[in-house]
Amino acid sequence: MLYEKLDPGMQEMVDTYADRLRDLSWPRRSDALAEASRPFGEALGEEHGDDKARLASRGFVTAVLERLPEDEVDDPHQAILFRLSLNPHHQSAAEAFLADHPEVRKLVDAAMGDDDDTQPPPMN
């Protein structure tokens, strides 16, 4: 798990953020994670470039998702977040959900665009 590799200060921040998200719906979690992950990417991107920025953003999303109780995907917004995660279990869960819901796959693919390495997009 990525979370376990974080320093204690980052773990505390991720835990605090995951606690705030726990009672929210997946659409609201997606919006909140998109907003929160941007600063990680922007700060790193200025120093190290866009690839590191995307990786940092995805790392934050991954660590937060690892602290939430859901392991199986049952929502299109959740599928987007799980596809963005660096955790192979999350990615597999998203793909399993999308394989069972081809009509949702089209929406998720469209929302993510051609590059699934992006920030979580809103699906409003």
C-alpha positions in Angstrom: 0.0 0.0 0.0 1.2 3.5 -0.9 -0.1 4.9 2.4 2.3 2.8 4.4 5.2 4.3 2.5 4.3 7.9 3.5 6.0 9.7 6.3 4.0 10.1 9.5 3.0 13.7 8.7 1.6 12.8 5.3 -0.2 9.8 6.8 -1.9 12.1 9.3 -3.0 14.5 6.5 -4.3 11.6 4.4 -6.2 10.1 7.4 -7.7 13.5 8.2 -8.8 13.9 4.6 -10.2 10.4 4.3 -12.2 10.9 7.5 -13.8 14.0 6.0 -14.7 12.1 2.8 -16.1 9.0 4.5 -19.7 10.1 4.8 -19.8 11.8 1.3 -21.3 10.3 -1.9 -18.9 9.3 -4.6 -19.6 12.4 -6.8 -18.8 14.6 -3.8 -15.7 12.6 -3.0 -14.6 12.9 -6.6 -15.0 16.7 -6.6 -13.2 17.0 -3.3 -10.3 14.8 -4.3 -9.9 16.7 -7.6 -9.6 20.0 -5.6 -7.3 18.5 -3.0 -4.9 16.7 -5.4 -4.2 19.7 -7.6 -2.0 21.6 -5.1 0.2 18.5 -4.8 0.7 18.4 -8.5 1.1 22.1 -9.0 3.7 22.5 -6.3 5.7 19.6 -7.6 5.1 20.4 -11.3 6.8 23.8 -10.9 10.0 22.2 -9.7 10.0 18.8 -11.4 7.7 18.9 -14.4 4.2 17.7 -15.4 4.9 14.0 -15.1 5.9 14.3 -11.5 3.0 16.5 -10.9 0.5 13.9 -12.2 2.2 11.2 -10.3 2.0 13.2 -7.0 -1.7 14.0 -7.6 -2.4 10.3 -8.3 -0.4 9.3 -5.3 -2.5 11.5 -3.0 -5.7 10.1 -4.5 -4.4 6.5 -4.1 -3.4 7.1 -0.4 -6.8 8.5 0.4 -8.7 5.7 -1.4 -6.6 3.2 0.6 -7.9 4.7 3.8 -11.6 4.4 2.8 -13.5 1.2 3.5 -14.8 0.5 0.0 -12.9 -2.2 -2.1 -15.5 -2.9 -4.7 -16.7 -0.3 -7.3 -20.4 0.5 -7.6 -20.5 4.0 -8.9 -19.1 5.7 -12.1 -17.4 8.5 -10.1 -15.7 5.8 -7.9 -14.7 4.0 -11.1 -12.9 7.1 -12.3 -11.0 7.5 -9.0 -10.1 3.8 -8.8 -8.8 3.9 -12.4 -6.6 6.9 -11.5 -5.3 5.2 -8.4 -1.8 3.8 -8.5 -3.0 0.7 -6.5 -3.5 -2.3 -8.8 -6.4 -3.6 -6.7 -8.2 -0.3 -7.3 -7.6 -0.4 -11.0 -8.8 -4.0 -11.2 -11.9 -3.3 -9.2 -12.7 -0.3 -11.6 -12.2 -2.5 -14.7 -14.4 -5.3 -13.3 -17.2 -2.7 -12.7 -16.8 -1.2 -16.1 -16.8 -4.7 -17.8 -20.1 -5.4 -16.1 -21.5 -1.9 -17.1 -20.5 -1.2 -20.7 -22.8 1.8 -20.8 -21.0 3.3 -17.9 -17.6 2.6 -19.4 -18.4 4.9 -22.3 -19.3 7.7 -19.9 -16.2 7.1 -17.8 -13.9 6.9 -20.8 -15.4 10.1 -22.2 -15.0 11.9 -18.8 -11.4 10.8 -18.5 -10.5 11.7 -22.1 -7.8 9.8 -24.0 -5.3 10.2 -21.1 -6.3 8.3 -17.9 -3.3 10.0 -16.2 -5.2 13.2 -15.5 -6.8 14.7 -12.4 -10.2 13.3 -11.5 -12.7 15.1 -13.7 -16.1 16.1 -12.6 -18.9 13.9 -14.2 -21.8 16.4 -13.8 
